[in-house]
Every structure is written in C-alpha cells, then in structure tokens.
Amino acid sequence: MSSTPLRLAVIIGSVREGRFGPVVAHWFAEQARRHGGFEVDVIDLAEAELPHELPAVPLVMEPNPVRPAGMLDLTARLAAAAAMVIVTPDINRSYPASLKTAIDWHLAEWDRKTVGFVGYSGKSGGLLAIEHLRQVFSELNAHTVKDVVSFPRYFLLFDQQGQLLDPTEPEQTAARMLGQMHWWASALTAARELPAAV
C-alpha cells in the first residue's frame, strides 16, 4: 500500500428533507479511514449551489465554465480527489436529480478517476440507482469498481445512533470494495501522468 494516502471523496447524493444519506456516508467514511490508504473528504451536495440550467457551451468544449460561487468548493474538492464514492438512495427507480446536476456540471473532475457506490433504499438497497450511475460514469471516462455496498430496508439495519445492528457483512463488503478502489485509484493516478489517449 502506498505510503501517501489517496484523496477519497465520499459524496452524499440526496438533498431531500429527512434524508438518511449522511448516516450512511459517515459510516462508510469511517470504514475508509480504517482501510488506511485514503484521506477521506465527505462532500454533502446539500451544501453546494446546484443550478439545473447548465452552461451554454458543452463541457467537452469548455471544461472550465463559469460556475456559481456556491459550487466552487465542490468543484475544487472533486478535482482534488483520486477516487469518489457515491452514496445514493433509489428515487423513482433511479438516482436523485441533485446528483445528476452535480455530475453534469463537471467533466474533467471525473475523467480517469475511480468511482464506487454505496446504496440504500427500501427493497432494492440503491442498486437501481447504481446501475444507472454506472452508465453515466462510463460516458465520463471514469472506472467504476465491481463491488458495491447496499443497504436494503436500511431503516431496519441501523439503530437510532446511526450504528449498524449487525456490521460484520457490510464491513467486509466495504473492505473489499475499498481494496478494489485503492488498486484502481493508484493505477489511474499514475496513468494520468501519461499523455491522454486521443
């Protein structure tokens, strides 16, 4: 394992009132800190300005558009990350609009980066959202890792203090996913030093 930790952004995708995302994100951030190979940055999209109206010029032509002041911190933190974990519920069999907006306002920040997923929801545990997100990040030239952490019926799995009632299996899955992410993020960080393929 590299002696220099890789920056890992853990992104809370839902901004709705009463959301459970921060509980799941902080649990996963603790797993990432235990791994030892990451410097963890928890990003809450509820704290960013996310206008739905996108720049007039596509980001593929102008990767650094004028962004609202309330988005600049988010952009800088995404750019600094070697890897990202998206924490998302299922909403209408897909992922939150806030997350799509944050993704669409950025391009270079995702390019040749490693992306993992932690899902939570009712029956599906966020897996429907995750499958849609894999397609989106493939288009953005990011690499999504195979394993995911999923919490179906999350409201039965955590206590009132936000602790898992039975942490063994989720912790094992998180450790496996983090191992995959560290390998890919290390490889892609080194590869980004090479000239980009045209």
PyMOL commands that set and color helices and strands:
alter all, ss='L'
color gray80, all
select helices_A, chain A and resi 21-35+45-47+69-80+97-104+127-139+154-156+168-191
alter helices_A, ss='H'
color red, helices_A
select strands_A, chain A and resi 6-12+38-44+83-89+114-121+143-144+149-152
alter strands_A, ss='S'
color yellow, strands_A
deselect
rebuild
show_as cartoon
